[in-house]
Structure formats: structure tokens, C-alpha cells
């Protein structure tokens, strides 16, 4: 069973077990992810065959979510994607005194429009994606926030960790949730660091990758920078609410006694560890076995609380087969079909957007499904905090 097949089965199992009456937040997020994928598939289908183009008008306003005031004289970019062979139609406008903007005679594919509204406020990109004719009829609200280099109300957790053995090596994926609960709401911006994480010693790992889940769940690759004192950092802006970060890497060992250790800068309240093959033995302080999932053939463990700056120590022993080159993992090797592309401030080209959408499509549902329980718990904490205030 390949890595991607394992994740697919896990998603189906999570969706099957979801109870919409008891966990409306989970069901809404899963439905939203499914809706995004359905709309994307439809869009690509129409792009392939070519659609008769139509014209429409799009209007809206830019609201400052920190001050709750309209943003005046703010530039707004509108990108319309019409087909693979056509360059995106780009328009720009500036907001008026009441923060409103409008675009007239917008050319779009009549049956499957795809519009992207974007503005850059205090150096941070804010986007709004529109993918249906019904959405285009509404007045759009693009919310921006004031920035701050210091925000105290930041909570970081690591709800999910995946470990798959391949011979004597381990393929690791970790999900982090950064909750920016600033009041009033502000975007955390710092040129040096907005998020930090640790790994085993850099000379022991390869293929280190870091991504932020962006608009519609599409992963935005980030460049991890070495942190003074060890570990790594990224400086991507962290907007108000939940920010989801994924870290992946491969660790090589000399034997099948795989000792994995690194610091948890922000600690752990609780985390779920998935290990495959399930025949491997897992030991470590605060590691509690939950059982073996018969469908995914993975062993599941609960990682108990780790204090800030404490060590996550795991010992994973046992034989594991080597994975073939087409097992769904790139093992740190470059893949020419999916090159890392960062969206710069200038209006990006259509082929970059399509590349990001295709690469992120297969990951979007995985990230949504694995993160549901952690997001739900954080949302409950946020609501409780509001009630207390």
C-alpha cells in the first residue's frame, strides 16, 4: 500500500465516522473541501473543451478587520482565468471613500468562471476566490488587517504526526496549527520569524519541506531558514484565526533501531501519532498505544503533554520494506513536474496558478480531514474564551 493510498483510506474512515449532528464544524469543513475539489474539477473540464465567454460586473468593498473601517484608495487586482491557451485577463481598480470598488465588462467563461480578487495591504497578500456565477452576483467583501511584529495571543499545537518506515529510514510529516487569537485582530508579520520548529540534526535529514495551507486549502511552499540556536523558522505572515503548517522530511539511520528526537519549542498538549508498518515497535516517554487501524494498517499512538522546549523522543524499531520510486513520496528528490513556486507580489501568471491548483488538489482533502479534530478543539476554546470575556 502506497503512502497516498494510506492517506486516502484514512480520509474515508474519518469521513465515515463523522457525525454531523455532534460535530457540525467537522462536517462543514469536509463539505467545503469536497465542494472546492468538485468546482476545480469542473473548471478544468471546461478549460479543456473551451467555453463560450460572457461578460459580467463585479463589485465589492475592502474592510479593515482590525478597525472595522473601510479602506480608502486601496488597489485591487482582478484576475480572470479563461483557458489554458489564454493569458489571464488582469484588471485593477482603487477603492473609493466608502471602500467600494467595481469592475465592469469582466470577460469570463459563462458556465465555469474563475475569478481571483487580490489586494496587498501593508505588504501582506489578501485573496478572495470566486468560482460560480452565483458568487459573482453578490457584493464581495475582501478583509484586510493591520500588522504587528509582536502578538502575545498566539497558540501553537501539533495535532498530527505521521511516521512511515522505509528500510532503516523514516518519512516524517507533522501538522502544526498556529492560532492567531489577537484582539483586535492583527496579522503577525516579522522579517525574521513568525513560526519556528525543530527537527533531528540537519545532517541527519534530507528533503525538508514546509508549506502553509493557503486559499482553498492549496499548500503554499515556504523556504525553511536555519534558526539561531538550532531548528528552523519561516517568516510567512500569520493572519488572524487558524494557520495550518505542514513540515515533512526524511531521516536516515544505520540500523532498524530508529531513535527520533527533537525539541518542541511550543510544547504539546496532546497529539496523535500514526506509524506504518503497524508491526514496528514504538517506545518513548509519554507515548501511549491506542491500537492498530485494520483499514490503514497503521499503528496509532497518543503523545502526552510535553512542556515548552521539551524533547519529543521516539524509538521505532523493527523491519520495514524499502519503498519503490513510485510509492507516492518523493523522498526528498526533486520532481520536475511539481516545482516549488512562491506567489510573488506582482500578479502571477496563469500557469503558476494552475500548477499550484493541480499540486494542491490531491493534498487539500488530506489536510482538511487530518486537521478536523484539532481545529474543532481550538474553535471550542476560542468560543469559550469569548464567552468568559
C-alpha positions as CSV (number, residue, x, y, z in Angstrom):
1,X,0.0,0.0,0.0
2,X,1.5,3.3,-1.0
3,X,1.6,6.4,1.1
4,X,-1.1,8.2,-0.9
5,X,-3.3,5.1,-0.7
6,X,-2.9,5.0,3.1
7,X,-3.9,8.7,3.4
8,X,-6.9,8.1,1.1
9,X,-8.2,5.3,3.3
10,X,-7.6,7.4,6.4
11,X,-9.7,10.2,4.9
12,X,-12.6,7.8,4.0
13,X,-12.5,6.4,7.5
14,X,-12.6,9.9,9.2
15,X,-15.5,11.0,6.9
16,X,-17.4,7.8,7.6
17,X,-17.1,8.2,11.4
18,X,-18.0,11.9,11.3
19,X,-21.4,12.7,12.9
20,X,-22.8,16.0,11.6
21,X,-25.2,16.4,14.5
22,X,-22.4,16.1,17.0
23,X,-19.6,17.8,15.1
24,X,-21.0,20.4,12.7
25,X,-17.7,22.1,12.3
26,X,-16.0,19.0,11.0
27,X,-18.8,18.2,8.5
28,X,-18.8,21.8,7.3
29,X,-15.1,21.8,6.7
30,X,-15.2,18.4,4.9
31,X,-18.1,19.6,2.8
32,X,-16.2,22.8,1.9
33,X,-13.2,20.8,0.9
34,X,-15.3,18.5,-1.3
35,X,-17.1,21.5,-2.8
36,X,-13.7,23.1,-3.7
37,X,-12.4,19.9,-5.4
38,X,-15.7,19.5,-7.3
39,X,-15.6,23.1,-8.6
40,X,-11.9,22.8,-9.5
41,X,-12.6,19.6,-11.5
42,X,-15.5,21.2,-13.3
43,X,-13.3,24.2,-14.1
44,X,-10.5,22.1,-15.6
45,X,-13.0,20.2,-17.6
46,X,-14.4,23.3,-19.2
47,X,-10.9,24.7,-19.8
48,X,-10.1,21.6,-21.8
49,X,-13.0,21.9,-24.1
50,X,-13.2,25.7,-24.4
51,X,-16.3,27.6,-23.3
52,X,-18.2,30.4,-24.8
53,X,-17.2,33.6,-23.0
54,X,-19.6,36.0,-21.4
55,X,-19.3,39.4,-19.6
56,X,-20.2,40.4,-16.1
57,X,-19.7,43.1,-13.5
58,X,-18.1,42.5,-10.1
59,X,-18.3,44.9,-7.2
60,X,-17.4,44.9,-3.5
61,X,-15.5,46.6,-0.8
62,X,-12.4,46.3,1.3
63,X,-12.9,46.3,5.0
64,X,-10.2,46.7,7.7
65,X,-10.9,43.8,10.1
66,X,-8.8,45.5,12.8
67,X,-10.6,48.8,12.8
68,X,-13.8,47.7,11.2
69,X,-13.5,50.7,8.9
70,X,-13.5,50.8,5.0
71,X,-10.1,51.0,3.3
72,X,-9.8,54.0,1.0
73,X,-7.7,54.4,-2.1
74,X,-6.6,50.7,-1.9
75,X,-5.5,49.0,-5.1
76,X,-7.5,45.8,-6.0
77,X,-6.4,43.3,-8.7
78,X,-8.9,41.1,-10.5
79,X,-7.6,38.1,-12.4
80,X,-9.9,36.2,-14.8
81,X,-8.8,32.7,-15.9
82,X,-10.3,31.9,-19.3
83,X,-8.4,28.9,-20.6
84,X,-5.0,27.2,-20.9
85,X,-4.1,28.9,-24.1
86,X,-5.1,32.4,-23.0
87,X,-3.3,34.7,-20.6
88,X,-5.3,35.7,-17.6
89,X,-7.3,38.9,-18.1
90,X,-6.0,41.3,-15.5
91,X,-7.8,44.5,-14.3
92,X,-7.1,46.9,-11.5
93,X,-9.2,49.4,-9.5
94,X,-8.9,51.6,-6.5
95,X,-11.4,51.8,-3.7
96,X,-13.5,54.9,-3.2
97,X,-14.2,56.9,0.1
98,X,-16.5,54.1,1.3
99,X,-14.1,51.4,0.5
100,X,-16.0,50.2,-2.5
101,X,-14.7,49.0,-5.9
102,X,-16.2,47.8,-9.1
103,X,-15.1,46.1,-12.3
104,X,-17.2,46.5,-15.5
105,X,-17.4,44.2,-18.5
106,X,-15.4,41.4,-16.9
107,X,-14.8,38.7,-19.5
108,X,-15.3,35.2,-18.1
109,X,-16.2,31.6,-19.1
110,X,-20.0,31.6,-18.9
111,X,-20.5,28.1,-17.4
112,X,-17.4,27.9,-15.2
113,X,-16.0,31.2,-14.2
114,X,-12.9,31.5,-12.1
115,X,-12.1,34.9,-10.6
116,X,-9.4,35.9,-8.1
117,X,-9.6,39.2,-6.3
118,X,-6.4,40.3,-4.6
119,X,-5.1,43.3,-2.6
120,X,-1.8,43.9,-0.9
121,X,-2.2,45.7,2.4
122,X,0.9,46.6,4.5
123,X,2.9,44.1,2.5
124,X,0.5,41.1,3.0
125,X,-1.5,39.4,0.3
126,X,-5.2,39.0,0.9
127,X,-7.2,37.0,-1.7
128,X,-10.8,36.1,-2.5
129,X,-11.6,33.3,-4.9
130,X,-14.9,33.2,-6.8
131,X,-15.8,30.1,-8.7
132,X,-19.5,30.3,-9.5
133,X,-21.9,32.6,-11.3
134,X,-24.0,32.9,-8.1
135,X,-21.0,34.1,-6.1
136,X,-20.3,36.8,-8.7
137,X,-23.7,38.3,-8.2
138,X,-23.0,39.1,-4.6
139,X,-21.2,42.2,-3.2
140,X,-17.7,40.9,-2.3
141,X,-16.0,41.8,0.9
142,X,-12.2,41.5,1.0
143,X,-11.0,41.8,4.6
144,X,-7.5,43.0,5.4
145,X,-5.8,43.6,8.8
146,X,-3.3,45.8,10.4
147,X,0.1,44.2,11.0
148,X,2.1,43.7,14.2
149,X,5.5,42.2,14.8
150,X,4.5,41.1,18.3
151,X,1.3,39.3,19.2
152,X,1.0,37.7,22.6
153,X,-2.2,35.7,21.9
154,X,-0.5,33.0,19.8
155,X,-1.1,29.3,20.5
156,X,0.8,26.6,18.6
157,X,-0.1,22.9,18.7
158,X,1.0,19.8,16.8
159,X,-2.2,17.7,16.5
160,X,-1.0,15.1,14.0
161,X,2.3,13.3,13.2
162,X,2.8,10.6,10.6
163,X,5.8,8.3,10.5
164,X,6.4,5.7,7.8
165,X,9.4,3.5,7.8
166,X,11.2,2.7,4.6
167,X,14.1,0.3,5.2
168,X,16.1,1.9,8.0
169,X,14.8,5.4,7.3
170,X,11.7,7.3,8.5
171,X,9.4,9.5,6.4
172,X,8.0,12.2,8.8
173,X,5.1,14.5,8.3
174,X,3.9,16.9,11.0
175,X,0.9,19.2,11.2
176,X,1.1,22.3,13.2
177,X,-1.7,24.7,14.0
178,X,-0.9,28.3,14.8
179,X,-3.9,30.1,16.3
180,X,-3.6,33.9,16.0
181,X,-6.2,35.0,18.5
182,X,-5.2,38.6,18.7
183,X,-7.7,41.2,19.9
184,X,-8.3,43.4,17.9
185,X,-7.4,41.1,15.1
186,X,-4.0,41.7,13.5
187,X,-1.7,39.8,11.1
188,X,1.6,38.7,12.6
189,X,4.4,40.0,10.4
190,X,8.1,39.7,11.1
191,X,11.0,39.6,8.7
192,X,12.9,37.1,10.8
193,X,10.4,34.7,12.1
194,X,6.6,34.1,12.5
195,X,6.9,30.3,13.2
196,X,9.6,28.0,14.5
197,X,10.0,24.3,14.6
198,X,12.7,21.7,15.3
199,X,13.9,18.5,13.5
200,X,16.6,16.0,14.2
201,X,20.1,17.3,13.4
202,X,20.2,18.8,9.9
203,X,22.9,16.5,8.8
204,X,20.7,13.5,9.6
205,X,17.7,14.6,7.5
206,X,17.0,15.4,3.8
207,X,14.1,16.6,1.7
208,X,12.9,19.1,4.3
209,X,9.8,20.8,3.1
210,X,7.5,23.3,4.7
211,X,4.1,24.6,3.5
212,X,1.3,26.9,4.7
213,X,-2.3,25.9,3.7
214,X,-3.5,28.9,1.8
215,X,-6.6,29.9,-0.2
216,X,-9.0,26.9,-0.7
217,X,-6.6,24.6,1.1
218,X,-3.8,24.9,-1.5
219,X,-0.3,24.4,0.0
220,X,2.0,27.3,-0.3
221,X,5.6,26.1,-0.1
222,X,7.8,28.0,2.3
223,X,11.6,28.2,2.5
224,X,12.7,27.0,5.9
225,X,15.6,29.1,7.3
226,X,18.0,28.0,10.0
227,X,17.2,29.3,13.4
228,X,19.9,30.7,15.7
229,X,20.3,28.1,18.5
230,X,19.1,25.3,16.3
231,X,15.9,24.4,14.5
232,X,14.2,26.2,11.6
233,X,12.0,29.2,11.1
234,X,9.7,30.7,8.5
235,X,8.6,34.3,8.1
236,X,5.2,33.9,6.3
237,X,2.6,36.3,7.6
238,X,0.2,34.6,10.1
239,X,-3.3,36.1,9.7
240,X,-6.0,36.1,12.4
241,X,-7.5,32.7,13.1
242,X,-6.1,29.3,12.4
243,X,-2.9,29.0,10.3
244,X,-2.0,25.4,9.3
245,X,1.6,24.5,8.7
246,X,2.9,21.2,7.4
247,X,6.5,20.0,7.8
248,X,8.0,16.9,6.1
249,X,11.4,15.3,6.0
250,X,13.2,12.0,5.8
251,X,15.6,10.7,8.5
252,X,18.2,8.1,7.7
253,X,19.5,5.6,10.3
254,X,22.3,3.0,10.3
255,X,20.0,0.2,11.6
256,X,16.4,-0.5,12.1
257,X,16.6,0.9,15.6
258,X,15.4,4.4,14.7
259,X,15.8,6.9,17.5
260,X,14.0,10.1,16.6
261,X,14.4,13.2,18.9
262,X,13.8,16.9,18.6
263,X,12.6,19.8,20.6
264,X,9.0,21.1,20.8
265,X,9.5,24.8,21.0
266,X,5.9,25.4,21.9
267,X,5.2,22.2,23.7
268,X,2.4,19.7,23.1
269,X,-1.0,19.4,24.9
270,X,-2.0,16.2,23.0
271,X,-1.1,14.8,19.7
272,X,-1.9,11.7,17.6
273,X,0.9,9.6,16.0
274,X,0.4,7.3,13.1
275,X,3.1,4.7,12.4
276,X,3.4,2.3,9.5
277,X,4.0,-0.6,9.1
278,X,2.0,-1.5,12.2
279,X,4.4,-4.3,13.1
280,X,7.0,-1.8,14.2
281,X,7.6,-1.3,17.9
282,X,7.3,2.2,19.3
283,X,8.6,3.4,22.6
284,X,9.1,6.7,24.3
285,X,8.2,8.9,27.3
286,X,4.6,9.9,27.2
287,X,3.8,7.6,24.3
288,X,0.6,5.5,24.7
289,X,-0.7,2.9,22.3
290,X,-4.2,3.3,21.1
291,X,-4.4,0.3,18.8
292,X,-4.0,-0.8,15.2
293,X,-6.2,0.5,12.5
294,X,-7.1,-2.5,10.4
295,X,-8.1,-0.5,7.3
296,X,-4.9,1.7,7.1
297,X,-2.6,-1.0,8.6
298,X,-1.1,1.7,10.8
299,X,-0.4,1.7,14.5
300,X,-1.9,4.7,16.4
301,X,-0.4,6.3,19.4
302,X,-1.3,9.2,21.8
303,X,1.6,11.6,22.6
304,X,1.0,13.1,26.0
305,X,1.8,16.6,27.2
306,X,5.3,17.9,26.5
307,X,6.4,21.2,28.1
308,X,7.6,24.1,26.1
309,X,11.2,23.4,25.0
310,X,10.8,19.8,26.0
311,X,12.0,16.8,23.8
312,X,9.9,14.5,21.7
313,X,11.7,11.2,22.0
314,X,10.7,8.2,19.9
315,X,12.3,4.8,19.4
316,X,10.9,3.0,16.4
317,X,12.3,-0.5,15.9
318,X,11.7,-3.4,13.5
319,X,12.0,-4.4,9.9
320,X,10.3,-2.3,7.2
321,X,10.4,-2.8,3.4
322,X,12.1,-0.3,1.1
323,X,9.5,1.8,-0.9
324,X,9.6,1.9,-4.6
325,X,10.3,5.1,-6.5
326,X,6.5,5.5,-7.4
327,X,5.1,4.9,-3.9
328,X,3.6,8.4,-3.7
329,X,6.6,10.0,-1.9
330,X,9.5,11.9,-3.5
331,X,11.9,11.0,-0.6
332,X,13.5,14.4,-0.8
333,X,14.2,14.2,-4.5
334,X,13.1,17.0,-6.9
335,X,10.1,16.4,-9.0
336,X,10.3,18.4,-12.3
337,X,6.5,18.1,-12.7
338,X,5.8,20.0,-9.4
339,X,8.4,22.6,-8.8
340,X,8.2,24.8,-5.8
341,X,6.6,28.1,-6.8
342,X,6.1,31.0,-4.4
343,X,3.5,33.6,-5.3
344,X,5.2,36.9,-5.5
345,X,3.7,40.3,-5.1
346,X,3.4,41.0,-8.9
347,X,0.3,39.5,-10.4
348,X,1.2,35.9,-11.0
349,X,0.8,34.1,-14.3
350,X,-2.0,31.6,-15.1
351,X,0.3,28.6,-15.5
352,X,1.6,29.2,-11.9
353,X,-1.9,29.2,-10.6
354,X,-2.8,26.0,-12.5
355,X,0.3,24.3,-11.3
356,X,-0.4,25.2,-7.7
357,X,-4.0,24.0,-8.0
358,X,-3.1,20.7,-9.5
359,X,-0.3,20.0,-7.0
360,X,-2.5,21.0,-4.1
361,X,-5.7,19.3,-5.2
362,X,-4.7,15.8,-4.0
363,X,-3.5,17.2,-0.7
364,X,-6.4,19.5,0.1
365,X,-8.8,16.9,1.4
366,X,-6.0,15.1,3.3
367,X,-5.1,18.2,5.2
368,X,-8.7,19.1,5.9
369,X,-9.5,15.6,7.2
370,X,-6.5,15.1,9.4
371,X,-6.8,18.5,10.9
372,X,-10.5,18.5,11.7
373,X,-10.3,17.3,15.3
374,X,-7.6,19.8,16.2
375,X,-9.4,22.7,14.6
376,X,-12.6,21.7,16.3
377,X,-10.9,21.7,19.7
378,X,-9.3,25.1,19.0
379,X,-12.6,26.6,17.8
380,X,-14.3,25.4,21.0
381,X,-11.5,27.0,23.1
382,X,-11.9,30.3,21.2
383,X,-15.7,30.3,21.7
384,X,-15.3,29.6,25.4
385,X,-12.7,32.4,25.7
386,X,-15.2,34.8,24.1
387,X,-18.0,33.8,26.5
388,X,-15.7,34.4,29.5
389,X,-14.8,37.9,28.3
